[in-house]
Amino acid sequence: MDIKRVEEKLLNPRPGSKIAAAKEFGIDLTLLVRKLKLTPEERIRELDDFVETVEQIRRQNPKLQRTKR
């Protein structure tokens, strides 16, 4: 299935479909469409950037430090 068809299904879901139910529940399907347009490398880069941001926040706030289990 090509990305344009997937995008169309996500942005204009068929009434009664599970995609329509997700949209009605409040899930922002435009975010999914945006992610699907990225290459795998771009997705990994975004995830790495997110992980680094979370680690920076943890380092700045002692209460958010990971505890050893």
PDB file of N, CA, C and O in Angstrom:
ATOM      1  N   MET A   1       0.849  -1.172   0.000  1.00  0.00           N
ATOM      2  CA  MET A   1       0.000   0.000   0.000  1.00  0.00           C
ATOM      3  C   MET A   1       0.900   1.242   0.000  1.00  0.00           C
ATOM      4  O   MET A   1       1.826   1.340   0.806  1.00  0.00           O
ATOM      5  N   ASP A   2       0.632   2.167  -0.883  1.00  0.00           N
ATOM      6  CA  ASP A   2       1.493   3.344  -0.966  1.00  0.00           C
ATOM      7  C   ASP A   2       1.113   4.365   0.110  1.00  0.00           C
ATOM      8  O   ASP A   2       0.014   4.336   0.663  1.00  0.00           O
ATOM      9  N   ILE A   3       2.051   5.259   0.383  1.00  0.00           N
ATOM     10  CA  ILE A   3       1.901   6.209   1.482  1.00  0.00           C
ATOM     11  C   ILE A   3       0.710   7.147   1.280  1.00  0.00           C
ATOM     12  O   ILE A   3       0.068   7.550   2.250  1.00  0.00           O
ATOM     13  N   LYS A   4       0.412   7.495   0.032  1.00  0.00           N
ATOM     14  CA  LYS A   4      -0.722   8.402  -0.219  1.00  0.00           C
ATOM     15  C   LYS A   4      -2.047   7.748   0.174  1.00  0.00           C
ATOM     16  O   LYS A   4      -2.922   8.408   0.733  1.00  0.00           O
ATOM     17  N   ARG A   5      -2.198   6.454  -0.117  1.00  0.00           N
ATOM     18  CA  ARG A   5      -3.423   5.743   0.266  1.00  0.00           C
ATOM     19  C   ARG A   5      -3.519   5.623   1.780  1.00  0.00           C
ATOM     20  O   ARG A   5      -4.592   5.801   2.356  1.00  0.00           O
ATOM     21  N   VAL A   6      -2.410   5.326   2.412  1.00  0.00           N
ATOM     22  CA  VAL A   6      -2.390   5.216   3.874  1.00  0.00           C
ATOM     23  C   VAL A   6      -2.729   6.569   4.491  1.00  0.00           C
ATOM     24  O   VAL A   6      -3.529   6.651   5.422  1.00  0.00           O
ATOM     25  N   GLU A   7      -2.118   7.621   3.969  1.00  0.00           N
ATOM     26  CA  GLU A   7      -2.387   8.967   4.472  1.00  0.00           C
ATOM     27  C   GLU A   7      -3.871   9.309   4.328  1.00  0.00           C
ATOM     28  O   GLU A   7      -4.478   9.849   5.253  1.00  0.00           O
ATOM     29  N   GLU A   8      -4.446   8.999   3.187  1.00  0.00           N
ATOM     30  CA  GLU A   8      -5.864   9.267   2.955  1.00  0.00           C
ATOM     31  C   GLU A   8      -6.738   8.511   3.952  1.00  0.00           C
ATOM     32  O   GLU A   8      -7.694   9.069   4.491  1.00  0.00           O
ATOM     33  N   LYS A   9      -6.407   7.231   4.200  1.00  0.00           N
ATOM     34  CA  LYS A   9      -7.187   6.434   5.160  1.00  0.00           C
ATOM     35  C   LYS A   9      -7.089   6.996   6.573  1.00  0.00           C
ATOM     36  O   LYS A   9      -8.069   6.998   7.318  1.00  0.00           O
ATOM     37  N   LEU A  10      -5.902   7.472   6.937  1.00  0.00           N
ATOM     38  CA  LEU A  10      -5.707   7.991   8.287  1.00  0.00           C
ATOM     39  C   LEU A  10      -6.359   9.358   8.484  1.00  0.00           C
ATOM     40  O   LEU A  10      -6.918   9.637   9.545  1.00  0.00           O
ATOM     41  N   LEU A  11      -6.288  10.202   7.469  1.00  0.00           N
ATOM     42  CA  LEU A  11      -6.820  11.552   7.615  1.00  0.00           C
ATOM     43  C   LEU A  11      -8.321  11.618   7.363  1.00  0.00           C
ATOM     44  O   LEU A  11      -8.996  12.519   7.862  1.00  0.00           O
ATOM     45  N   ASN A  12      -8.848  10.671   6.592  1.00  0.00           N
ATOM     46  CA  ASN A  12     -10.281  10.629   6.287  1.00  0.00           C
ATOM     47  C   ASN A  12     -10.790   9.203   6.476  1.00  0.00           C
ATOM     48  O   ASN A  12     -11.149   8.537   5.505  1.00  0.00           O
ATOM     49  N   PRO A  13     -10.822   8.738   7.717  1.00  0.00           N
ATOM     50  CA  PRO A  13     -11.194   7.340   7.959  1.00  0.00           C
ATOM     51  C   PRO A  13     -12.658   7.051   7.620  1.00  0.00           C
ATOM     52  O   PRO A  13     -13.532   7.910   7.731  1.00  0.00           O
ATOM     53  N   ARG A  14     -12.882   5.812   7.206  1.00  0.00           N
ATOM     54  CA  ARG A  14     -14.238   5.349   6.899  1.00  0.00           C
ATOM     55  C   ARG A  14     -15.054   5.326   8.195  1.00  0.00           C
ATOM     56  O   ARG A  14     -14.590   4.792   9.202  1.00  0.00           O
ATOM     57  N   PRO A  15     -16.261   5.898   8.182  1.00  0.00           N
ATOM     58  CA  PRO A  15     -17.097   5.882   9.387  1.00  0.00           C
ATOM     59  C   PRO A  15     -17.283   4.449   9.903  1.00  0.00           C
ATOM     60  O   PRO A  15     -17.543   3.519   9.139  1.00  0.00           O
ATOM     61  N   GLY A  16     -17.141   4.308  11.205  1.00  0.00           N
ATOM     62  CA  GLY A  16     -17.298   3.002  11.823  1.00  0.00           C
ATOM     63  C   GLY A  16     -16.031   2.159  11.850  1.00  0.00           C
ATOM     64  O   GLY A  16     -16.013   1.088  12.457  1.00  0.00           O
ATOM     65  N   SER A  17     -14.969   2.631  11.200  1.00  0.00           N
ATOM     66  CA  SER A  17     -13.718   1.868  11.177  1.00  0.00           C
ATOM     67  C   SER A  17     -12.962   2.059  12.491  1.00  0.00           C
ATOM     68  O   SER A  17     -13.267   2.959  13.274  1.00  0.00           O
ATOM     69  N   LYS A  18     -11.985   1.209  12.715  1.00  0.00           N
ATOM     70  CA  LYS A  18     -11.165   1.339  13.924  1.00  0.00           C
ATOM     71  C   LYS A  18     -10.347   2.624  13.880  1.00  0.00           C
ATOM     72  O   LYS A  18     -10.074   3.225  14.919  1.00  0.00           O
ATOM     73  N   ILE A  19      -9.957   3.046  12.680  1.00  0.00           N
ATOM     74  CA  ILE A  19      -9.221   4.310  12.556  1.00  0.00           C
ATOM     75  C   ILE A  19     -10.128   5.469  12.965  1.00  0.00           C
ATOM     76  O   ILE A  19      -9.693   6.381  13.669  1.00  0.00           O
ATOM     77  N   ALA A  20     -11.387   5.435  12.525  1.00  0.00           N
ATOM     78  CA  ALA A  20     -12.349   6.486  12.913  1.00  0.00           C
ATOM     79  C   ALA A  20     -12.544   6.477  14.425  1.00  0.00           C
ATOM     80  O   ALA A  20     -12.647   7.538  15.041  1.00  0.00           O
ATOM     81  N   ALA A  21     -12.596   5.305  15.021  1.00  0.00           N
ATOM     82  CA  ALA A  21     -12.762   5.201  16.475  1.00  0.00           C
ATOM     83  C   ALA A  21     -11.556   5.810  17.192  1.00  0.00           C
ATOM     84  O   ALA A  21     -11.710   6.503  18.198  1.00  0.00           O
ATOM     85  N   ALA A  22     -10.368   5.549  16.675  1.00  0.00           N
ATOM     86  CA  ALA A  22      -9.158   6.127  17.273  1.00  0.00           C
ATOM     87  C   ALA A  22      -9.201   7.647  17.185  1.00  0.00           C
ATOM     88  O   ALA A  22      -8.873   8.339  18.149  1.00  0.00           O
ATOM     89  N   LYS A  23      -9.604   8.161  16.036  1.00  0.00           N
ATOM     90  CA  LYS A  23      -9.701   9.611  15.846  1.00  0.00           C
ATOM     91  C   LYS A  23     -10.733  10.210  16.807  1.00  0.00           C
ATOM     92  O   LYS A  23     -10.484  11.243  17.428  1.00  0.00           O
ATOM     93  N   GLU A  24     -11.885   9.558  16.922  1.00  0.00           N
ATOM     94  CA  GLU A  24     -12.929  10.031  17.828  1.00  0.00           C
ATOM     95  C   GLU A  24     -12.479   9.973  19.288  1.00  0.00           C
ATOM     96  O   GLU A  24     -12.902  10.788  20.107  1.00  0.00           O
ATOM     97  N   PHE A  25     -11.626   9.012  19.604  1.00  0.00           N
ATOM     98  CA  PHE A  25     -11.100   8.879  20.959  1.00  0.00           C
ATOM     99  C   PHE A  25     -10.142  10.021  21.294  1.00  0.00           C
ATOM    100  O   PHE A  25      -9.904  10.325  22.463  1.00  0.00           O
ATOM    101  N   GLY A  26      -9.591  10.652  20.241  1.00  0.00           N
ATOM    102  CA  GLY A  26      -8.699  11.789  20.455  1.00  0.00           C
ATOM    103  C   GLY A  26      -7.268  11.566  20.011  1.00  0.00           C
ATOM    104  O   GLY A  26      -6.401  12.399  20.274  1.00  0.00           O
ATOM    105  N   ILE A  27      -7.010  10.465  19.349  1.00  0.00           N
ATOM    106  CA  ILE A  27      -5.655  10.196  18.866  1.00  0.00           C
ATOM    107  C   ILE A  27      -5.379  11.096  17.669  1.00  0.00           C
ATOM    108  O   ILE A  27      -6.177  11.164  16.734  1.00  0.00           O
ATOM    109  N   ASP A  28      -4.245  11.784  17.706  1.00  0.00           N
ATOM    110  CA  ASP A  28      -3.862  12.701  16.631  1.00  0.00           C
ATOM    111  C   ASP A  28      -3.212  11.887  15.512  1.00  0.00           C
ATOM    112  O   ASP A  28      -2.020  11.585  15.561  1.00  0.00           O
ATOM    113  N   LEU A  29      -3.996  11.543  14.526  1.00  0.00           N
ATOM    114  CA  LEU A  29      -3.509  10.715  13.427  1.00  0.00           C
ATOM    115  C   LEU A  29      -2.561  11.463  12.508  1.00  0.00           C
ATOM    116  O   LEU A  29      -1.835  10.838  11.734  1.00  0.00           O
ATOM    117  N   THR A  30      -2.551  12.796  12.576  1.00  0.00           N
ATOM    118  CA  THR A  30      -1.614  13.546  11.739  1.00  0.00           C
ATOM    119  C   THR A  30      -0.171  13.270  12.167  1.00  0.00           C
ATOM    120  O   THR A  30       0.746  13.316  11.347  1.00  0.00           O
ATOM    121  N   LEU A  31       0.021  12.983  13.459  1.00  0.00           N
ATOM    122  CA  LEU A  31       1.372  12.642  13.924  1.00  0.00           C
ATOM    123  C   LEU A  31       1.837  11.324  13.306  1.00  0.00           C
ATOM    124  O   LEU A  31       3.000  11.184  12.928  1.00  0.00           O
ATOM    125  N   LEU A  32       0.934  10.373  13.208  1.00  0.00           N
ATOM    126  CA  LEU A  32       1.261   9.091  12.584  1.00  0.00           C
ATOM    127  C   LEU A  32       1.599   9.294  11.109  1.00  0.00           C
ATOM    128  O   LEU A  32       2.554   8.709  10.599  1.00  0.00           O
ATOM    129  N   VAL A  33       0.823  10.112  10.440  1.00  0.00           N
ATOM    130  CA  VAL A  33       1.090  10.399   9.023  1.00  0.00           C
ATOM    131  C   VAL A  33       2.480  11.009   8.880  1.00  0.00           C
ATOM    132  O   VAL A  33       3.240  10.625   7.992  1.00  0.00           O
ATOM    133  N   ARG A  34       2.811  11.958   9.751  1.00  0.00           N
ATOM    134  CA  ARG A  34       4.126  12.601   9.683  1.00  0.00           C
ATOM    135  C   ARG A  34       5.252  11.590   9.874  1.00  0.00           C
ATOM    136  O   ARG A  34       6.247  11.610   9.148  1.00  0.00           O
ATOM    137  N   LYS A  35       5.087  10.710  10.854  1.00  0.00           N
ATOM    138  CA  LYS A  35       6.126   9.701  11.104  1.00  0.00           C
ATOM    139  C   LYS A  35       6.278   8.735   9.933  1.00  0.00           C
ATOM    140  O   LYS A  35       7.391   8.319   9.611  1.00  0.00           O
ATOM    141  N   LEU A  36       5.175   8.381   9.302  1.00  0.00           N
ATOM    142  CA  LEU A  36       5.239   7.445   8.176  1.00  0.00           C
ATOM    143  C   LEU A  36       5.950   8.041   6.971  1.00  0.00           C
ATOM    144  O   LEU A  36       6.456   7.308   6.122  1.00  0.00           O
ATOM    145  N   LYS A  37       5.991   9.350   6.895  1.00  0.00           N
ATOM    146  CA  LYS A  37       6.681  10.014   5.784  1.00  0.00           C
ATOM    147  C   LYS A  37       8.192  10.045   5.976  1.00  0.00           C
ATOM    148  O   LYS A  37       8.939  10.297   5.030  1.00  0.00           O
ATOM    149  N   LEU A  38       8.640   9.789   7.199  1.00  0.00           N
ATOM    150  CA  LEU A  38      10.069   9.793   7.494  1.00  0.00           C
ATOM    151  C   LEU A  38      10.710   8.483   7.060  1.00  0.00           C
ATOM    152  O   LEU A  38      10.068   7.433   7.044  1.00  0.00           O
ATOM    153  N   THR A  39      11.989   8.565   6.711  1.00  0.00           N
ATOM    154  CA  THR A  39      12.732   7.343   6.431  1.00  0.00           C
ATOM    155  C   THR A  39      13.045   6.667   7.768  1.00  0.00           C
ATOM    156  O   THR A  39      12.983   7.312   8.814  1.00  0.00           O
ATOM    157  N   PRO A  40      13.380   5.384   7.742  1.00  0.00           N
ATOM    158  CA  PRO A  40      13.770   4.728   8.991  1.00  0.00           C
ATOM    159  C   PRO A  40      14.927   5.456   9.694  1.00  0.00           C
ATOM    160  O   PRO A  40      14.945   5.565  10.920  1.00  0.00           O
ATOM    161  N   GLU A  41      15.879   5.946   8.911  1.00  0.00           N
ATOM    162  CA  GLU A  41      17.011   6.667   9.497  1.00  0.00           C
ATOM    163  C   GLU A  41      16.548   7.943  10.192  1.00  0.00           C
ATOM    164  O   GLU A  41      17.044   8.281  11.267  1.00  0.00           O
ATOM    165  N   GLU A  42      15.599   8.653   9.582  1.00  0.00           N
ATOM    166  CA  GLU A  42      15.082   9.877  10.195  1.00  0.00           C
ATOM    167  C   GLU A  42      14.321   9.558  11.479  1.00  0.00           C
ATOM    168  O   GLU A  42      14.407  10.308  12.452  1.00  0.00           O
ATOM    169  N   ARG A  43      13.584   8.459  11.490  1.00  0.00           N
ATOM    170  CA  ARG A  43      12.857   8.059  12.699  1.00  0.00           C
ATOM    171  C   ARG A  43      13.827   7.740  13.827  1.00  0.00           C
ATOM    172  O   ARG A  43      13.609   8.134  14.973  1.00  0.00           O
ATOM    173  N   ILE A  44      14.891   7.029  13.501  1.00  0.00           N
ATOM    174  CA  ILE A  44      15.900   6.679  14.503  1.00  0.00           C
ATOM    175  C   ILE A  44      16.571   7.936  15.033  1.00  0.00           C
ATOM    176  O   ILE A  44      16.807   8.057  16.235  1.00  0.00           O
ATOM    177  N   ARG A  45      16.879   8.874  14.141  1.00  0.00           N
ATOM    178  CA  ARG A  45      17.507  10.126  14.549  1.00  0.00           C
ATOM    179  C   ARG A  45      16.591  10.900  15.509  1.00  0.00           C
ATOM    180  O   ARG A  45      17.053  11.430  16.519  1.00  0.00           O
ATOM    181  N   GLU A  46      15.301  10.960  15.190  1.00  0.00           N
ATOM    182  CA  GLU A  46      14.354  11.640  16.086  1.00  0.00           C
ATOM    183  C   GLU A  46      14.276  10.948  17.443  1.00  0.00           C
ATOM    184  O   GLU A  46      14.219  11.608  18.480  1.00  0.00           O
ATOM    185  N   LEU A  47      14.274   9.628  17.433  1.00  0.00           N
ATOM    186  CA  LEU A  47      14.233   8.884  18.694  1.00  0.00           C
ATOM    187  C   LEU A  47      15.498   9.128  19.503  1.00  0.00           C
ATOM    188  O   LEU A  47      15.429   9.329  20.715  1.00  0.00           O
ATOM    189  N   ASP A  48      16.662   9.113  18.839  1.00  0.00           N
ATOM    190  CA  ASP A  48      17.916   9.399  19.538  1.00  0.00           C
ATOM    191  C   ASP A  48      17.900  10.794  20.150  1.00  0.00           C
ATOM    192  O   ASP A  48      18.345  10.982  21.282  1.00  0.00           O
ATOM    193  N   ASP A  49      17.389  11.772  19.407  1.00  0.00           N
ATOM    194  CA  ASP A  49      17.307  13.139  19.922  1.00  0.00           C
ATOM    195  C   ASP A  49      16.392  13.196  21.149  1.00  0.00           C
ATOM    196  O   ASP A  49      16.698  13.882  22.124  1.00  0.00           O
ATOM    197  N   PHE A  50      15.280  12.481  21.096  1.00  0.00           N
ATOM    198  CA  PHE A  50      14.350  12.446  22.222  1.00  0.00           C
ATOM    199  C   PHE A  50      15.007  11.825  23.453  1.00  0.00           C
ATOM    200  O   PHE A  50      14.898  12.358  24.556  1.00  0.00           O
ATOM    201  N   VAL A  51      15.684  10.703  23.260  1.00  0.00           N
ATOM    202  CA  VAL A  51      16.354  10.022  24.379  1.00  0.00           C
ATOM    203  C   VAL A  51      17.401  10.943  24.994  1.00  0.00           C
ATOM    204  O   VAL A  51      17.517  11.019  26.217  1.00  0.00           O
ATOM    205  N   GLU A  52      18.161  11.640  24.163  1.00  0.00           N
ATOM    206  CA  GLU A  52      19.177  12.559  24.677  1.00  0.00           C
ATOM    207  C   GLU A  52      18.531  13.680  25.474  1.00  0.00           C
ATOM    208  O   GLU A  52      19.057  14.071  26.517  1.00  0.00           O
ATOM    209  N   THR A  53      17.413  14.204  25.014  1.00  0.00           N
ATOM    210  CA  THR A  53      16.701  15.260  25.737  1.00  0.00           C
ATOM    211  C   THR A  53      16.233  14.765  27.101  1.00  0.00           C
ATOM    212  O   THR A  53      16.375  15.468  28.101  1.00  0.00           O
ATOM    213  N   VAL A  54      15.675  13.555  27.143  1.00  0.00           N
ATOM    214  CA  VAL A  54      15.221  12.982  28.413  1.00  0.00           C
ATOM    215  C   VAL A  54      16.401  12.804  29.362  1.00  0.00           C
ATOM    216  O   VAL A  54      16.287  13.089  30.554  1.00  0.00           O
ATOM    217  N   GLU A  55      17.518  12.342  28.848  1.00  0.00           N
ATOM    218  CA  GLU A  55      18.708  12.158  29.690  1.00  0.00           C
ATOM    219  C   GLU A  55      19.208  13.498  30.233  1.00  0.00           C
ATOM    220  O   GLU A  55      19.620  13.578  31.390  1.00  0.00           O
ATOM    221  N   GLN A  56      19.175  14.543  29.418  1.00  0.00           N
ATOM    222  CA  GLN A  56      19.592  15.876  29.885  1.00  0.00           C
ATOM    223  C   GLN A  56      18.681  16.346  31.018  1.00  0.00           C
ATOM    224  O   GLN A  56      19.156  16.891  32.014  1.00  0.00           O
ATOM    225  N   ILE A  57      17.390  16.138  30.868  1.00  0.00           N
ATOM    226  CA  ILE A  57      16.437  16.529  31.912  1.00  0.00           C
ATOM    227  C   ILE A  57      16.709  15.754  33.191  1.00  0.00           C
ATOM    228  O   ILE A  57      16.678  16.325  34.282  1.00  0.00           O
ATOM    229  N   ARG A  58      16.971  14.476  33.068  1.00  0.00           N
ATOM    230  CA  ARG A  58      17.268  13.661  34.255  1.00  0.00           C
ATOM    231  C   ARG A  58      18.540  14.131  34.952  1.00  0.00           C
ATOM    232  O   ARG A  58      18.595  14.191  36.180  1.00  0.00           O
ATOM    233  N   ARG A  59      19.554  14.463  34.169  1.00  0.00           N
ATOM    234  CA  ARG A  59      20.818  14.914  34.770  1.00  0.00           C
ATOM    235  C   ARG A  59      20.636  16.234  35.514  1.00  0.00           C
ATOM    236  O   ARG A  59      21.325  16.486  36.503  1.00  0.00           O
ATOM    237  N   GLN A  60      19.720  17.073  35.052  1.00  0.00           N
ATOM    238  CA  GLN A  60      19.499  18.380  35.662  1.00  0.00           C
ATOM    239  C   GLN A  60      18.610  18.323  36.894  1.00  0.00           C
ATOM    240  O   GLN A  60      18.592  19.267  37.684  1.00  0.00           O
ATOM    241  N   ASN A  61      17.878  17.242  37.070  1.00  0.00           N
ATOM    242  CA  ASN A  61      16.948  17.135  38.190  1.00  0.00           C
ATOM    243  C   ASN A  61      17.230  15.853  38.971  1.00  0.00           C
ATOM    244  O   ASN A  61      16.869  14.764  38.524  1.00  0.00           O
ATOM    245  N   PRO A  62      17.868  15.974  40.129  1.00  0.00           N
ATOM    246  CA  PRO A  62      18.224  14.781  40.916  1.00  0.00           C
ATOM    247  C   PRO A  62      17.039  13.876  41.248  1.00  0.00           C
ATOM    248  O   PRO A  62      17.207  12.664  41.382  1.00  0.00           O
ATOM    249  N   LYS A  63      15.856  14.449  41.381  1.00  0.00           N
ATOM    250  CA  LYS A  63      14.680  13.634  41.695  1.00  0.00           C
ATOM    251  C   LYS A  63      14.311  12.689  40.555  1.00  0.00           C
ATOM    252  O   LYS A  63      13.601  11.705  40.759  1.00  0.00           O
ATOM    253  N   LEU A  64      14.793  12.993  39.368  1.00  0.00           N
ATOM    254  CA  LEU A  64      14.467  12.146  38.207  1.00  0.00           C
ATOM    255  C   LEU A  64      15.580  11.149  37.871  1.00  0.00           C
ATOM    256  O   LEU A  64      15.514  10.441  36.866  1.00  0.00           O
ATOM    257  N   GLN A  65      16.593  11.109  38.725  1.00  0.00           N
ATOM    258  CA  GLN A  65      17.689  10.168  38.489  1.00  0.00           C
ATOM    259  C   GLN A  65      17.150   8.737  38.557  1.00  0.00           C
ATOM    260  O   GLN A  65      16.280   8.419  39.367  1.00  0.00           O
ATOM    261  N   ARG A  66      17.682   7.904  37.702  1.00  0.00           N
ATOM    262  CA  ARG A  66      17.287   6.488  37.741  1.00  0.00           C
ATOM    263  C   ARG A  66      17.854   5.831  38.989  1.00  0.00           C
ATOM    264  O   ARG A  66      18.986   6.096  39.395  1.00  0.00           O
ATOM    265  N   THR A  67      17.059   4.988  39.575  1.00  0.00           N
ATOM    266  CA  THR A  67      17.542   4.237  40.730  1.00  0.00           C
ATOM    267  C   THR A  67      17.911   2.835  40.262  1.00  0.00           C
ATOM    268  O   THR A  67      17.292   2.280  39.354  1.00  0.00           O
ATOM    269  N   LYS A  68      18.936   2.276  40.905  1.00  0.00           N
ATOM    270  CA  LYS A  68      19.340   0.916  40.550  1.00  0.00           C
ATOM    271  C   LYS A  68      18.343  -0.054  41.129  1.00  0.00           C
ATOM    272  O   LYS A  68      17.887   0.111  42.261  1.00  0.00           O
ATOM    273  N   ARG A  69      18.008  -1.053  40.366  1.00  0.00           N
ATOM    274  CA  ARG A  69      17.029  -2.050  40.824  1.00  0.00           C
ATOM    275  C   ARG A  69      17.700  -3.292  41.297  1.00  0.00           C
ATOM    276  O   ARG A  69      17.029  -4.234  41.717  1.00  0.00           O
TER     277      ARG A  69
END
